[in-house]
Amino acid sequence: MGPIVRGIAACVLLSLGCAVAAQTRPPNIVLIVSDDQGYNDLGCYGDKNVKTPRLDRLAAEGVRLTDFYVSWPACTPSRGSILTGRYPQRNGLYDMIRNEAPDYGYKYPPAEYATTAERVLGMDVREVMISQVLKGAGYRTAVFGKWDGGQLKRFLPLQRGFDEYFGFANTGIDYFTHERYGVPSLYRGNQLVKEEGYSTELFKREAVRFIDENKDRPFFLYVPFNAPHGASNLNKPGVQVPEEYLRKTYPGLDPKNKKAMYMACITYMDDCIGQILDRLDQHGLTDNTLVVFFSDNGGAGQANNGPLRGHKGQMWEGGIRDPFIARFPGKIPAGAESHEFLTALELFPMFTHLAGAELPKGIIYDGFDMLPVLAGKEKSQRHEMFWERRADQAARVDNYKWVNAEAGKGLFDLTADIGEKHDLSKEKPEVLARVKGRFDAWKRDMEAAEPRGPFRDY
């Protein structure tokens, strides 16, 4: 065999070896979460106006869920459950970490802000996050975007199992100044930083770089965008997007039109998600990567939650049922639609098992590995889900949903009445009693859980 032939053979063997290594190592996990996006704010969910070609393509290459729920109708507790795999009432972060004075036009001076609830509260440090489990399994971990788990150093991502962090730690920012009502809020690692640019673009930039730098090892990439959440500023509240981008993507629409801005904000995020997916393709990582996308809670403002009732902050389906897409070539069939009852509590066990790790001992988890369900091989183990936000309560048991909240009350059969229009409380008192009984049992379970902060008295 001549030297040229030997060289070609060596290259072929090296390429084959790399391909085998890529397929035998644990799969990469890319988790993308949007902020306040409505149930129907995607082309693949039926909206004919908003442009989401890359997420529509992701759905065509994987599975789209119709009955996916988050654990709370607003961001902080919902995102806490994503990372811990536990009900907000169990992990202790069961309400928002935010100051309400800016809602009334008040700007905190730095010295006062430093001791406010928004600055000092966070997820209990005893909670184990999925990043810690995956890092222990040999994964490189990163989060770029909205953290919302506390701003003090002990609460920040680098202390919670993430190798890299670039984003903001509170509930919302201005897309361009990266301030929350005038308070600088952009972090790199444990330090506040200043950078120019549109936040959605910056988070995408970091995600693409991270993939480039970690293409040869298993990684967990968490990209919690703040789009299409309204900007947190005192002067021009509402969704933000570069005006030239709106004119390019939605020509003819008025840049001052709030709905147009909202749609363009989603489309910009869709573009950025597409670039993240393209980078997986370029490095040959697509077949060995699970990609998951969903919204942290129901839509608000200009969002389209149809055909669901209600919106963010409410116990109606429009506050807690969200769009969900997952792609994992060879494991999840392409173009699938599933009506199985699933929730964000299933993510932690799924990611853990996918990494070849074990759930931490001595911790109660509220979900299960849902990959077989996404793959269409099993029915969901989920038959119940419960929600509580201050005095508002709700429960879903099989197909029946009970709501007891300021916005309304009733019992509804979601199979026949997804819009929660027909109250069955008087027609089916025995069902109402059963569902309320299951909620009461859940409530007792949560109250008996080991106390967690920052709101519990212990």
C-alpha positions in Angstrom: 0.0 0.0 0.0 1.5 3.3 -1.1 1.8 6.4 1.2 -1.1 8.2 -0.6 -3.4 5.2 -0.2 -2.4 4.8 3.4 -3.1 8.5 4.0 -6.6 8.2 2.5 -7.3 5.1 4.5 -6.2 6.8 7.7 -8.5 9.8 7.0 -11.4 7.5 6.3 -10.8 5.6 9.5 -10.4 8.9 11.5 -13.7 10.2 10.1 -15.5 7.0 10.9 -14.1 7.0 14.4 -15.3 10.6 14.9 -18.7 9.7 13.7 -18.9 6.6 16.0 -17.7 8.7 18.9 -20.3 11.4 18.2 -23.0 8.7 18.3 -21.8 6.8 21.3 -21.2 9.8 23.6 -24.2 11.1 25.6 -26.5 13.2 23.6 -26.3 17.0 23.7 -29.4 18.8 25.2 -30.5 22.2 23.9 -33.4 23.8 25.9 -34.9 26.9 24.5 -37.6 28.8 26.4 -39.5 31.8 25.2 -41.1 34.4 27.5 -44.9 35.1 27.6 -45.4 33.6 24.1 -49.1 32.7 23.5 -50.3 29.1 22.8 -51.1 30.0 19.2 -48.2 32.4 18.5 -46.6 29.9 16.0 -47.4 29.0 12.5 -47.4 25.3 13.3 -50.0 26.0 16.0 -52.3 27.7 13.6 -51.4 31.4 13.6 -51.6 32.7 9.9 -50.0 36.1 10.7 -46.8 35.5 12.7 -43.8 34.2 10.8 -42.0 31.4 12.6 -40.5 29.3 9.7 -37.6 27.8 11.8 -39.8 26.7 14.7 -42.4 25.4 12.2 -39.6 23.4 10.6 -38.5 22.1 14.0 -42.0 20.9 14.6 -42.0 19.2 11.2 -38.8 17.4 12.2 -40.1 16.3 15.6 -43.2 16.3 17.8 -45.6 19.1 18.7 -47.6 18.8 21.9 -51.1 20.1 22.4 -51.5 19.4 26.1 -48.3 20.6 27.6 -48.4 22.6 30.9 -46.0 24.6 33.0 -46.2 24.7 36.8 -47.2 28.4 37.3 -48.9 31.1 35.2 -45.9 33.5 35.4 -42.2 33.3 35.1 -40.2 32.9 38.3 -41.9 29.8 39.8 -42.4 28.3 36.3 -38.7 28.6 35.5 -37.7 27.3 38.9 -39.7 24.1 38.3 -37.9 23.6 34.9 -34.6 23.6 36.6 -35.5 21.6 39.8 -38.1 19.1 38.5 -40.3 20.0 41.5 -43.5 21.9 42.1 -42.9 25.5 43.1 -44.6 24.7 46.4 -42.1 22.0 47.0 -38.9 23.8 46.0 -40.1 26.9 47.9 -40.0 29.5 45.0 -43.8 29.7 44.6 -44.1 33.4 43.8 -42.5 36.1 41.8 -39.2 37.7 42.7 -39.9 41.3 41.6 -40.4 44.8 42.9 -43.8 46.2 42.1 -43.0 49.9 42.7 -41.8 50.4 39.1 -45.3 49.5 37.9 -46.4 52.8 39.4 -43.5 54.8 37.8 -41.0 54.6 40.7 -37.3 54.2 39.9 -35.2 52.8 42.7 -31.9 54.5 43.6 -29.0 52.0 43.8 -28.8 52.0 47.6 -32.5 51.3 48.1 -32.6 48.7 45.3 -29.8 46.8 47.0 -32.0 45.7 49.9 -35.3 45.1 48.0 -36.9 41.7 47.6 -36.0 41.6 43.9 -32.3 41.9 44.8 -32.0 39.6 47.8 -34.5 36.7 47.2 -33.7 33.5 45.3 -34.1 29.8 44.8 -33.1 27.9 48.0 -29.5 26.8 47.7 -30.4 23.3 48.9 -32.3 22.7 45.7 -30.4 20.6 43.2 -30.7 21.9 39.6 -30.6 19.9 36.4 -27.4 21.7 35.5 -25.7 20.2 38.6 -26.7 16.7 37.6 -25.6 17.1 34.0 -22.3 18.7 35.0 -21.7 15.7 37.3 -22.3 13.5 34.3 -19.6 15.1 32.3 -21.6 17.7 30.5 -20.4 21.3 29.7 -23.2 23.5 30.8 -24.3 27.1 29.9 -27.3 29.4 30.3 -27.7 32.5 28.1 -30.7 34.7 28.7 -33.2 35.1 31.5 -32.1 33.5 34.8 -34.9 34.7 37.2 -33.6 32.6 40.1 -32.0 35.3 42.3 -29.3 37.9 41.9 -27.1 37.4 44.9 -23.9 35.5 44.1 -25.0 32.3 45.9 -28.1 32.2 43.6 -26.4 32.9 40.3 -25.8 30.1 37.7 -22.1 29.6 38.2 -22.9 28.5 41.8 -25.8 26.2 40.5 -23.9 23.9 38.2 -23.5 26.1 35.1 -20.0 26.6 33.6 -21.0 29.7 31.7 -23.6 32.4 32.2 -24.5 35.5 30.2 -27.9 37.2 30.7 -30.0 38.9 33.3 -31.0 37.5 36.7 -34.3 39.3 37.3 -37.7 39.1 35.6 -37.3 41.4 32.7 -35.1 44.1 31.0 -35.1 46.7 28.3 -34.0 44.9 25.2 -31.4 47.5 24.3 -30.2 49.1 27.5 -30.3 45.8 29.4 -31.6 47.6 32.4 -34.7 46.8 34.5 -36.4 50.1 35.2 -33.1 51.9 35.1 -31.2 49.3 37.1 -28.2 47.7 35.3 -29.0 44.0 35.0 -26.7 42.3 32.5 -24.3 39.7 33.9 -21.4 37.7 32.6 -20.6 35.1 35.1 -21.0 36.7 38.5 -20.3 40.2 37.4 -22.5 43.0 36.1 -21.3 44.1 32.6 -22.2 46.6 29.9 -22.7 45.5 26.2 -24.2 47.1 23.2 -26.9 45.2 21.3 -30.4 43.8 21.1 -30.7 41.1 23.8 -32.2 38.4 21.6 -29.2 38.7 19.3 -26.7 38.7 22.2 -28.1 35.5 23.7 -28.0 33.8 20.3 -24.4 35.0 19.7 -23.3 33.3 23.0 -25.2 30.1 22.2 -23.6 29.8 18.8 -20.1 30.4 20.3 -20.8 27.9 23.0 -21.7 25.2 20.4 -18.5 26.0 18.4 -16.3 25.7 21.5 -17.9 22.5 22.9 -18.8 20.5 19.7 -16.4 17.7 20.7 -18.0 17.0 24.1 -21.5 16.5 25.5 -23.2 19.8 26.4 -26.3 21.2 28.0 -27.2 24.6 26.4 -30.1 26.5 28.1 -31.3 29.5 26.1 -34.1 31.3 28.0 -35.0 34.2 25.8 -36.8 37.3 27.2 -38.7 37.5 23.9 -41.5 38.3 23.4 -42.0 39.6 27.0 -42.7 43.4 27.3 -39.6 45.5 28.0 -39.1 46.6 31.6 -38.6 50.3 31.3 -40.4 53.4 32.5 -40.5 55.4 29.3 -41.6 53.0 26.5 -43.1 49.9 27.9 -44.0 47.1 25.5 -42.3 44.6 23.2 -39.1 45.9 21.5 -37.5 45.0 18.2 -35.2 46.9 15.9 -37.4 49.0 13.6 -35.5 48.1 10.5 -36.1 44.4 11.2 -39.8 45.0 11.5 -39.9 46.8 8.2 -38.0 44.0 6.6 -40.0 41.1 8.0 -43.4 42.7 8.0 -43.4 45.3 5.3 -46.4 47.6 5.4 -47.1 47.3 9.1 -46.8 50.4 11.2 -43.7 50.2 13.6 -45.9 51.9 16.2 -48.4 49.1 16.0 -48.0 47.0 19.2 -49.2 43.8 17.5 -46.7 44.3 14.7 -43.9 44.8 17.2 -44.9 41.7 19.0 -44.9 39.5 15.9 -41.6 40.9 14.7 -40.1 40.2 18.2 -41.2 36.5 17.8 -39.8 36.3 14.3 -36.5 37.7 15.4 -36.3 35.1 18.0 -37.3 32.5 15.5 -34.4 33.6 13.2 -32.0 33.3 16.1 -33.2 29.8 17.0 -32.7 28.9 13.4 -29.1 30.0 13.6 -28.6 27.8 16.7 -30.0 24.9 14.8 -27.9 25.6 11.8 -24.8 25.5 14.0 -25.8 22.0 15.2 -26.1 21.0 11.5 -22.7 22.5 10.6 -20.9 20.5 13.3 -22.8 17.3 12.6 -24.4 17.3 16.0 -28.1 17.3 15.0 -28.7 13.6 15.1 -27.2 13.4 18.6 -29.0 16.4 20.1 -32.3 16.7 21.8 -33.8 20.1 21.2 -36.7 21.3 23.3 -38.7 24.5 22.9 -41.6 25.9 24.8 -42.9 29.1 26.5 -42.5 29.7 30.2 -46.2 30.5 30.7 -49.2 31.8 28.8 -49.1 34.8 26.6 -49.9 38.4 27.7 -50.7 41.7 25.9 -50.7 41.1 22.2 -50.4 37.3 22.5 -52.7 34.9 20.7 -53.7 32.2 23.2 -56.6 31.0 21.1 -58.6 28.7 21.4 -57.7 28.8 25.1 -59.4 31.0 27.7 -57.4 33.6 29.7 -53.8 34.7 29.7 -50.6 35.0 31.7 -51.2 35.2 35.4 -54.5 33.3 35.3 -55.5 29.7 36.1 -57.4 29.3 32.8 -55.7 27.2 30.1 -54.4 30.4 28.5 -52.1 31.0 31.5 -50.6 27.5 32.0 -50.9 25.5 28.7 -48.1 26.3 26.3 -46.7 25.4 22.9 -44.1 22.7 23.0 -41.8 21.3 20.4 -39.1 18.6 20.7 -36.8 17.1 18.1 -34.4 14.2 18.5 -33.8 12.5 15.1 -34.0 8.7 15.2 -35.7 8.8 18.7 -38.7 11.1 18.1 -40.6 10.6 14.8 -40.8 13.6 12.5 -44.0 15.4 11.9 -45.7 14.0 15.0 -48.5 15.6 17.0 -49.2 14.3 20.5 -52.2 15.0 22.7 -50.7 13.3 25.7 -50.9 15.1 29.1 -47.4 16.3 29.9 -45.7 19.1 31.9 -42.4 20.9 32.4 -41.9 18.7 35.5 -41.0 15.9 33.2 -37.9 17.6 31.8 -35.6 17.0 34.8 -36.1 13.2 34.8 -35.9 13.0 31.0 -32.6 15.0 30.8 -31.1 13.0 33.7 -31.9 9.6 32.1 -30.7 10.8 28.7 -27.4 11.7 30.2 -27.0 8.3 31.7 -27.2 9.8 35.2 -29.4 9.0 38.2 -31.8 11.2 40.0 -30.3 12.5 43.2 -31.1 10.4 46.2 -33.4 11.6 48.9 -35.2 14.2 46.7 -38.9 13.9 45.7 -39.4 14.6 42.0 -42.8 15.5 40.6 -42.3 14.2 37.0 -41.1 11.3 35.0 -39.0 10.6 31.9 -41.3 11.6 29.1 -39.0 10.7 26.1 -40.9 7.4 25.5 -44.1 9.4 25.3 -42.6 12.0 22.9 -41.3 9.1 20.8 -44.9 7.7 20.6 -43.9 4.5 22.3 -45.8 4.9 25.6 -48.8 6.7 27.1 -48.2 9.5 29.5 -48.0 8.6 33.2 -49.4 12.0 34.0 -53.0 12.0 35.1 -53.0 15.0 37.5 -51.5 18.5 37.7 -52.1 21.2 40.3 -51.5 24.9 40.5 -51.7 27.5 43.2 -50.9 31.2 42.9 -51.7 33.1 46.1 -55.5 32.7 46.5 -56.0 31.2 42.9 -56.2 27.4 42.6 -56.6 25.0 39.8 -56.3 21.2 39.1 -56.5 19.0 36.1 -57.4 15.3 36.8 -57.5 13.3 33.6 -59.6 15.5 31.3 -61.4 17.5 34.0 -60.2 20.9 35.0 -61.3 22.7 38.2 -60.6 26.4 38.6 -61.2 28.4 41.8 -59.8 31.9 41.2 -60.5 35.6 41.2 -60.9 35.5 37.4 -63.6 32.8 37.6 -64.6 29.4 38.9 -65.9 26.2 37.5 -65.4 22.6 36.4 -64.7 21.9 32.7 -64.3 18.9 30.5 -61.2 19.8 28.4 -61.9 17.1 25.9 -65.1 18.8 24.7 -64.5 22.3 26.0 -60.9 23.5 25.6 -62.1 27.1 25.9 -63.5 26.4 29.4 -66.9 27.9 28.6 -69.3 25.4 30.1 -69.2 25.0 33.8 -70.1 21.5 34.8 -70.1 22.0 38.6 -73.8 21.5 39.0 -74.1 18.8 36.3 -71.3 16.7 37.7 -71.0 17.3 41.4 -69.3 13.9 42.0 -66.6 14.8 39.5 -66.2 18.2 41.1 -65.8 16.6 44.5 -63.2 14.1 43.2 -61.1 16.8 41.6 -61.2 19.1 44.6 -60.3 16.1 46.8 -57.2 15.4 44.7 -56.3 19.1 45.0 -56.7 19.0 48.8 -54.5 15.9 48.9 -51.8 17.6 46.9 -52.1 20.7 49.1 -51.4 18.5 52.2 -48.5 16.9 50.4 -47.0 20.3 49.6 -47.5 21.6 53.2 -45.8 18.5 54.6 -42.7 18.9 52.3 -39.4 20.0 53.9 -39.6 23.8 54.2 -37.9 25.8 51.5 -37.3 29.6 51.2 -37.7 32.4 50.5 -41.4 32.6 51.4 -41.9 29.7 53.9 -41.9 30.3 57.6 -39.4 27.9 59.1 
